[in-house]
Amino acid sequence: MNCLHKILIVLPLTAAAFSAAADGSVPADSVTLPGVVLAEVAVTTIKGGNNANADESATYIGRKAVEQLSIVNLKQAAALAPNFHIPAYGSRMTSSIYVRGLGARIDQPAVGLNIDNIPIINKDNFDFDISDIDRVELLRGPQNILYGRNTMGGLINIYTLSPLTYQGVRARLTFGAYDTYSAAVSVYHKFNQRLGMSIGGETSGTDGYFRNAYNNSRTGKERLSNLRWKTAFRPSPKVIVENSMMLTYARQYGYPYRSVSSDQVAYNDTCHYSRFSFIDGLTVKHSFRGITFSSIITAQYLSDDMVLDQDFTPEPYFTLQQKRKEWTFTGDFVARGPQTGKYSWLTGLFGFFRRSRMQAPVNFYATGIQKLIVDHRNEANPHYPIAWDSDNFTLGSTFIMPSGGISVYHESNLALGDFTITGGLRFDWERTDLDYHSFCNTAYTTYDDFTGRPDGTPMPVYSHSSIVLDERGSLQRDYTQLLPKLSVSYRLPSELGNVYVSATKGYKSGGYNTQMFSDFLQQRLMKEMGMSQQYDVAQTVVYRPETDWNFEVGAHLSMLDRRLSADLSLFWIEVDNQQVTMFPEGSITGRIMANAGRSRSRGVEASVVWQAPQGWYVRGSYGLTDARFIDFNNGRADYSDKRVPYAPANSLFLGAGFSRRLRGFIDGIEAEINTTGTGDIVWNEANTVRQPFYMLLNASAKLRHRHVSLELWARNITATQYATFYFVSIGNAFLQKGNPFTAGATLRFEMDL
């Protein structure tokens, strides 16, 4: 089916929905106005409130908009926010988030994630689907003052429905192209005015959009499931207790990494990723004499296993495994003063402890041994060539990584007429350790070919050599940071909104390049064969924290009786020691996080929502980012003035739709058509490879009858070709293409109790 046929099928459906009933009105919560400073809408909101986000850029997605756009994960929510980019590639462990030119492919995130106040510490656990979202907040700019480590680019807050504010049964069933499906059901019940409880579950899957030409199997196949249990208890008007628990499971098979030279996905070894996680958070909020005391205690468990055909070719080179078990505990204790009067304040104490145990073996096979080790050795000493005694061996590594930290923070707000001055300060201390054990046991034979030999005569054996490597050691690092913030906002007359200016320091933790240990072992192995050793563990494995100063001026505007809302912000960010993922020279199995000297990001963001008469609405956002290295020389090349890789220069969202109530068998009708634009994106530090700007067209139409609704949807209607990721492995370039045209239907059931 060509692109024109797809458009002709989908657009008449949307147009018919747009031209339906003449009367109706949009529900009040159908679009959340981006420029309106929201009041405290959730009983367990701890750090938000009446003045929250008045001095920073933020995008709010309310419950109705969540349902209109079928948002169930971070990637879908991020599409609405300017300069927010979450690419879909690789496994669900990747979870790369880029905001205003800041981001990370591996290790520490630049953007934090909270779900019902629970901070998800490890970004490898960010990517999962979750139903019954009440609202989403996407905050841009450093959030470290209140939310701590690894929020220097921004923060995502997700709040799910509370059984104290909603009671009923909800169910959803979706079927789509490429054997895509999802099913979810949840029940919310309030036993009395004090106690409510909800339980829900979801399962979903797809057979993938592309095929592996090596064996004609589907790549990108996945199966997901989760179970959620939430309890809300209000023993008195001044005390609120809420506990949220979530179990998730994910299993993925293969990744559609396509060779640039052959334009095919073709690799021989197995690729898969599996994850089980447990997250539980207890929030207690108590008001006493005008002061609110809150605590958030969480426990998190992550067990995952990734296996990669690291060369992604049909030849047997090598595979990489990363198997991990991790426990994390956090505690956040907050005291907040009265929200009335000229002065308000908030202060808190935060601590965390995390312990991770990871096994990361690299398995070499025949082609990899020959081309990556033996050939190099024989080129260096051709008169005494070697041959490996087996067609496979393992470079093994085991890591135990405990870390912990404690923080003290404070923020004050002083209202002076129409001006509000906000000052904040946070002190962070963090300790991170690494205990490693790397090992290898293999052998090779050396032959004597120094004097030459007649054709066909076997080379005489010169020697047999065993290589037994056993490397053990420990590394420790302590980091401290003092993070200030200062902002001034001015309330415009006639409730038009406010303008603000702010300066905030952000911080992202340092860490260890565990993926480089297979290369350390490989170089030790080469040294055993008489070749030089290249890497020093203590110098190469550690990367330093990243810090930035975010300077911003902006406005939140609300006009036409709150039907028109707009946000505008200009930002300038100075970054020190930006963490950049690189493939170092000579590396064949690992990648490292390196620190660039200095970089700079500047740009503009705009968002608008218009709730027109008769149920129509228009929403849009645009972000422009110019992120460049100011001082970055890795010893082989100078990348100064080059753009920072992976962060798009432009992000765009435009959508229009309506919601009407009808009389008759059909209670209501909704429809939306939107487009997202991304790019261009440079894929390497030299800026020699890039993805041009591209746009995706999506549409949906929904019919409602009492408790049931049927939605027909289509994504990437024009079948736009684009890439979501690019990388190089052992000299070969690969990319992952974005998802093609897809369409499907979603059946929903909802009944209030």
N, C-alpha and C positions, 0 to 999 in steps of 0.2 A: 504494500500500500504506500503510495508516494505521499509527500508532504501536503500537496494540494488536496488530495482526497481526505486526509485526516482533518484538515481545516474545515472542509465542506461538511464533514460529519459532525464535528464538535460545535462549531460556531452557531449553526442554526438552532441547536439545542439551547445554547446560552441566550441567543437572541430571543427565542420564544419565551424563555423565562423572564427576560427583561421587559417584554412587552405585555406581560400578563396584567392582572387586575389593576384597575385605575386608582383605587383607593387603598389606603393603608398607611402605616407609619412604622418607622424603625424602632425596635425596642431600645429602651434607654441604655442598656449595657452592650449594645451591638458593636460599638466602637469605643475603645478607651482613648480619650484625648491625650496625645503625647505631651502637650504643654501644660496640663493642669497638675498642680501639686496636690497629690492625693492625701486624703485623711487616712487614719489608721483603720484599714478595712478588715484585717484579719485579727482574731482575738490573740493570736500568738506572735504577731509582728513585734519584734524586740527592738530593732534599731531604726525602723522607719518612724513615720509620724507626720505631724502637721507640717513641718518644715523640711521633710526629707526630700533630697534631690533638687531643691530650689536653686542650688549653686553648682549644678553639674548636668551633663547630658544624660538623658535617660529615655528609654522607650518602654512603654507599658502596653501589654496585650491583655485585655480583659477576657472574661470567660466566654462571652458571645463571639468575640473575634477568634479565640482559640478554637471554638467549634466550627465557625465558618471556614477557617483555613485548615481544619483537621490537624492541628498541631499536637504532636505527641513526643517530640524530641527537640534537642537543642538546635539541630541544623535547620529545621522548619521555622523555629522562632527567630533565629538570627537573620533570616532573609528580610525581615521587616525593619531591621535597625541599620542605620547608615554606618558605614565603615566597620561592620561586624561581618566576619567571614569564617564559616566553618565548612571546609571542603569535605566532600564524601569520597573517601578513598581508603584502600587497604582494609585492615580489620577494624573492629570496634574498639580495639585497644589504642588506636592512633589518636583520636580526639583532639586534633589540632584546632586551635582557635586563634584568629588574628583580629586585632582591634587597633586601628590607627597605626598600622605598620608594626605593631608589637605582637609577638606570638612565639610558639615553640612547636617543633615536630616531635621532640622526644623530651622525656624527663619533666622538669618543672613547668607548670602552665603559667601563662601570663594573665589568664582570666580565671576567676574563682567560680565555683558553683555551690549554691545552697538549695536544698530541697526541704521545705517546711522547717527552716532554720538550721538544718543539719549541714555543716560544711563537708563537702566531699573532698578529702585531702588529696587523693591520687587521681590525676587526670585520666589515667587508663581506665577508670571506672565512670567516666562522664557519659559515655555513649550508650544509652538504653532508652527504650520507649516507656512512657508513663501516661496513663489515662487519667481522666477526671481532674485536669488542671484547672484551677480557679483563676489564676493570673500568672503572668510572667513579667519580670522586670529585668531589662538589659541595661546595665549602667556602664557608661564609657568614661575612661579616665581612672586614675588610681583610686582604689577603695581600701588601701592598706590601713588607714587610720582606724576604721571601725572593724574591718574584716580580716586584716592581717596579711600573712605571707601569700605571695603568688596571686595578688589581685592588682598588680600594677597597671594592667591594661583595662581592667573592668571587672564586672561581677554579673552573674546571672542568678536571680532569685526565682525559684519556682514554688508556688504555693498550691496545694491540692485542696479539694473541697473538705470542709469540716462537717462532721455529723451533727454538730450543734446548730449549724446554720442551714443545712440541707438534709432532707430525709427523703429517701426514695430508692428506686431500682433503676439502674442504667445498664444498657447492653449495646454492643456494637459488633457488626459483622461486615467485613470488607473482602471483596474479591477483585483481583486485577490481573492485568497481563503478566506474562512470564510466571504463572502459577504463584502469584503473590496473594497472600491472605492474612487476615488478622481477626481475632475474636476477643472481646473483652466483656466482663460482667462485674458489677459491683452493687453492693447493698449498703445503704446508709440508714441507721436507725437511732432514734433518741429514746432511751428508756424512760427518762424523766427530764425535768428542766435542768438537771445538773450533769447527766451522763449521756454521752452519745458514742456510738461505735460504728465503724465501717470496715468492710472487707471487700477486696476486689482482686481479680486476676486477669491476666492477658496472655495470649499466645499469638505469635505471628511468624511468618516465614516467606521466603521467596526462593525460587530455583535459580536465580541469577540471570543477568542480561546478556552474558557473553559466553563463548565456549573456548576451551583449551584445545587447540588444533593438534596437540600431541596425542591425546586419547579421546577427543570429542566430548569430554565431560563439561558440565556447566561450571563456570567460575562465579563466585559471589553468592553461592547458595548459603542460606542461613536459616536457623531456627532459634526463636527467642521466646522467653516466657518470664513472667514475674508475678509475684503475690504481694499484696499490700494490706496492712492492718493498721488502722488508726483509731486511737481512743482519745476522746476529749472529755474532760471532767472539770466542772466548776463547783467546788464544794461551798464557795461563798462568793458574793459579788466582787470581792477583791482578790480572789485567787483563781487562777486558771492553770490547769495541768493538761498537757497534750503529749501523747507518745505516738511516734510514727515508726513503723517497721516495714522494711521492704526486702524481699528476696528476689534476685534476678539470676537468670541463666541464659547464656548465649553460646551458640555453636555455629561457626562459619567454616566453609569449605572452599579454599582456593581464592585467589585474588586476580582480577583481570588486568595484570600488568602486561602491556603490549610492547613488543620490540619495535623500536622506531625504524630499524632497517628492513625488517620483514613485514611490518604492519600486521603481526599475528600475536595472539596469546598462545605461547607454546613452551611448556616446561614439563619436565619428567617427574620430578619428585613431589611428594605430597605437601600441600599447604593447608593448614587449618588453624583455627583459634577457638578456644573454649574458655568460658568464664563463669564462675559462680561467685556471687557477692551477697553479703548480709549487711544491712545498714539499719541501725536503730538509734533513735534520738528522743530524749525526754526533755521537754520544755516546761518549766515552771515559772509562772509570773505572779507576783504578789505586790499589791499596792498597800502602802502604809504611810499615813500622814503626808500624802502628796508625792511621796517618792515610790517609784516602781522598781522592785528588785526582781531580776530574772536570772535564770540559769538554764544552760543548754548543755546536757551531758550526752555524748554519743559514743557508740561502739561500732566499728566497721571491720568487716572481714572480706578479703579478696583472695580468691584462688583462681589463677588463670594459667593457660598453657598455649604457647604459640610455636608453630613449626613452619619454617619458610624454606622453600627452594631459593636460596639466597642469590643464585646466579640467574634464575628465571629463564634458562635455556633448556633445550631438549637433551643437553649433554650432562653426564653425572659429575658435576663439579663439587658442590658442597651444600649442606643444609644447616640451618641455625635453629636451635630450640631455646625458648625462654619460658621456664616453668617457675611459678612463684606462688608463695603463700604469705599473706600480710595481714597483721592486726594493727588497727589504729584506734586510739582513744583520745577524745578531746573534751575539754571543759571550758565553757565561756560563762563568766559571771558578770552581770551588768547591773549598774544602778543608774537610775534616770530621774532627774528632777522634774518638777511640775512643768507642764507645757503651756502654762498661762503666765502672763506678765512679760516683762521686758527681757528677762534672763532665763535661759534654760541650759541644762547641761546633761552630759552622759559620760560615765566613766566605767571602765571594765578591766577584767583580768582574764587572760586566755592562756591555756596550756594544752600541749598535745604530746603524745608519745606514739611512735610508729616503729614496728619491727617487721622487717621483710627478709625472707629467705628465698634466694633465687638460684636455680641451676640453669646454666647457659652453655651447653656443649655445642661445638661446631664439628660436624661430621664431614670429613673429606672422602671423596670417592675417586675412582680411577682417573677420570679426565682432570679433575682438580689437582690430584697428586702430581700427575705428569706435567701439566702445563703451568701450574702455579708454584711448584716446588722443584721437581726433578729437572725440568728444562732449564730453569734459572741456575741451578747448581751445576749442571753439565756445561752450560755456556761459560761459567766461571772457571771450570777445571775439566776441559774436554779429554785430557789424557787419562783421567781416572773417573770415568762416568759411573753413575750410580743407578740402581733400580730399586724401587720399593718392594719390600717383601710381601706386602698384602695390597689388595685393591681398595682398602678403606682403613681409616684410623680416626680417632677422636681427640680433639683439643677440648678438654673439660674445664669448667669453672663453676665454683660454688661461692655464693656471696651471702653474707649475713650483714644486714644494713639496719642497725638501730638508729633512730634519730628522735629528737625531742626539743621542745622549746617552751618559752614562757614570754608573755607580753603584757604590758600595762598600757592602757590608752585612755585618752580623755578628749572630749569635744565640748566646746562652749558656744552658745549663740546669744548675742546681745542685740536687741532691737532698739534702734535709735530713730524714732519716727518711722519714715518709710525705708530706712536702711537697716539691714541686718548684717552684723559682722560675725563670722564664724571662724574660730581657731581650733586646731586640733593638734595633738601630739601623741605619738606612739613609740614605745621602746620595745624592741624585739631582741631576744637572745635565742640562738638556736645552736644545737650541737648535733653533728651528723658523723657517724662512724662507718667504716667499711672494713670488714674482716673477709679476706679472700683466700681461696685455695684453688689454684690452677694446676692442671696435671695433664700428662700425656705419656703413653707407653707404646712405642712403635719401633720399627727396625728397617734397615736398608742394607743393600749389598753394594760394595765398591768393586769395580772391575779394572783390570790393567790393560789399557789400550795405548800405552805410551809409545811402544816401539812399532805399532802397526801390526797387521795380521793379514794373511791371505783371505780372499773372499770366502765366506761361508764358515770360516773357522771361529768357533765360539771364543769369546773373550775369557781369559783366565780370571778367576776370582782373586781379588786382591785382599779383601777383608769383609767380615760381617760386623755391622755396628748396630747396637741397640741404643735407643734414645729414651731415657726415662727422666721426665721433668716433673718436679714437684715444687711449686712456688706457693709460699704462704706469707701472709703479711697483714698488717693492720694500718689503717689511716684514720686520722681524726681531724676534724675541723670545727672551729667555733666561729660563729658570725654574730655580730651585733649591728643593729641599725637604729637610728633615731629619725623618725619620720614626721615632719611637720606639715601643716596645712593652714592656709589662710584664704578666706574668701569674703567678698562684700557683694551683697545683692540689694537691689533697689526695687521696691514695689511700685509699679506703674499706677497712675490714677485710673478711676472707673473700672477697677478689677480687670484691667487688660492683661495682667500677668506681672512678670518681673524681668529685670536684666541683672547680670552678675558678672563678676570677674574673680578668678581663683588661681592659686598656685599651690600645687600639691606634689610631694615627693612620693614615688612608688618604689617597690622593692620586689625582686624575685630571687628565690634562694639559689645558692650554689649547690654543687653535687659532684658525682663521680661518673666517669665514662666507663661503665661496666662492659659495654659492648666492645671496647678496645682490648680486653684481656685475651681474646683469641689471637689477636695480632701480636700481643706481647709474647705469647707462647710460640707463635709461628716464627718470630724473629729469634727467640731462644733456640728453637729447633734449627734454624738456618745457621746460627752461630756454632752449634754442635757439629755442623758439617763444614765448618771453616769459613763461613760468611759472616759479615758484620752484623751486630745487633743494633737496631735503630732506635728503639723506644726505651725511655726511662719511666717506670711505673709512677713514681712519686711526682714527676713533673707533668706527665701527659694525662693522667687519669682524673685530675682535679680541675674543675672549672669554677670560676668565681661568681659571686652574686651579681645580678644585673640591677641597676638603679636608674631612675629617671626623674626629671622634673617636668610636670605637666602644667603649662600656662594656658589659660582658657578664658574666653569671653563669650557670653551667650545670652539668649533670651528665651523665655517661655511665654507665649502669647495665647490669649483666649478672647475671641471676639464673636459678634453676632449671637449674643445670648448663649455662648459656649458651644455653638454649632461649628465654629471654625477655630481650630487650634493649630498652632505652629511652634516649632522649635528651631532655633538657629544657634550654631556654635562655631567658633574659630579656635583652633588649638595649635600650640607649638610645643614640641616635646624634645628635650635634650636627654640622650641616653648615654650612660657610661657602662662599659663592659657588656654590651649587648651579646646575649648568648645566641650563637649561630651554629646550626647543625651542618657539619662538613664531612666529606670523605677525604682523609688526609692522603698525601702522596705515599704510595707503597702499600696502602691499606687495601685488603681484598675481602675481608670478612666483617669489618666493623665500621662504625661511624662515630664521630666524636662531637661533643658540644664544645665549641671554642668561644673565646671571648673576643669580639671585635673591640677596638679601642673606644671609639665614640661614634655615635650615629645621631641623626636628627630626623624628626617626623613633624610635618605640618599639614594642615588641611582644614576643610570646612565640612559641616554637617547640617542638613536641613530635613525637617519632617513636617508633614501637614496632614490633617484629617478634617474633612468637611462633611458634616451631617446635613445633607440637603433636605428640603421638604419632600413629603410623600415617600419617605423611606429610602431614598437614594443616599449613597455615601461614596466619597472618594478619599483614598489615603495614599500617601506616597512618601518616599524618603530618598535622599541622595547623599552620598559621602564621597569626598575626594581626599586622597592621602598621597603625599609625596614623602616617602621614607627612604633616606639615603645614608650610606656610611660616610662619616666625616674623616675618620682616621682608622683604617683597617688594612694592615699589611701582614699577611700570614707567613712571610719569609720567602714565598715563591712569586707572589703577585701583589700589587697595590690596588685595592678595590675602593679607594677613596672616591667619593662622588658617585659611586654606583648605587643603584636602588637595592633595598633590602629584599631578598627573595621571599616568595610565597605569599606576600601580602598584596592584595589587589589595589590598583590605583583608584578604581572607581567601583562604587556599589550603588545599585539602583533598585527601587521597588515602586511600582505603580499599580494600583488596583482600583477598580470601581465595581459597585454592586448595589443591591437593594434587598430589603426584607419587607414583605407585605403580609398582613393578616387578611384572610379571606373568609367569606361566608359560604358554607356548603360542605360538601364531603371533604374537600381540601381545605385545611385550616390556614395554611400559609405557604408562601413560596419565597425562596431565597436564591440568589445567583451572584456570582462574582467572576470577573475575568481580571487576571493580573499578569504582570511580567516582571521578571527579575533580571538585572544586568550585573555582570561581574567582569573585571579586568581593566587594563591588561595586567598580567601576572608574569614576573620574571622568575625563572626556575633555578638560576645559579648566581653566584656572587659576581661573575663576570658579565652578567646580563646579556649573554649571547643566545639564550633560548627563552622563549616567552609564549604565553597563551594570550592571543588578542582578546579584546573586549567581546563578550557574547551575551545574548539575551535569550531567556526561556519564557515561553508563553504557556499559561495555565488557565483552566476554566473549570467551573463547577456550577451545578444547579441542583436545588433541593426542594422536594415537596414534602409537606407535613400533614399528617392526619392524626389528630388527637395525640396519642402517645408514640406514634411511629413516624419516622421520616425516611425518605429514600433520596440519596445523593448520587448523582452521576458526575464523574470527574475525569479530567484529562490533564496530563503534565507533559511539558516539552512538546507541545502540539506541532510545532514546525520541525521537529526532529533535528534540532541544532546539534552539530558536531562540535565537541569541545573536550578539553582535557582537564582533569581535576588534580593531577599529580605527575611529576617528572623526576626521574633519578637516573644515576649511572651506576652500574655494577660491573666490575672487572672489565671496564672499557666499553661496555655495551649500554646504550641508552634505552630507557623504557618510559612509557607513560600509561596512565589509566584514563580511559575515555569516560565521559559523563554518561548518565543513564539516557537511553533513547526515549522516543515517544511511548507513553504508557497511558492506559485508561482503565477505569473500573467503576465499581458501584459500592456504596456503603449504606447499610441498613442499620438504623438506630432505633432503640426503644428506650423511653424514659417515662417513668410514672412516679409522681410525687406521692409520698405516704404521710 
